């Protein structure tokens, strides 16, 4: 891996050189990201869920109420309200 990154950083293709710089700069983070299973898509979805919840909580007087709404929605628990029997 080190040899490939070194070789790529000495090419004259700007995109490859920039990629080699990013790999070198983020080298410790790459195995951790794979190990933890994080991805931009997963984190983006999580962030979107929080934004939608904040929009729903518009008008709450206290931040603690907003946090109380965000926590169950982002915890991964399947919390459903009781439905009336038909």
PyMOL commands that set and color helices and strands:
alter all, ss='L'
color gray80, all
select helices_A, chain A and resi 2-9+14-36+40-56+63-74
alter helices_A, ss='H'
color red, helices_A
deselect
rebuild
show_as cartoon
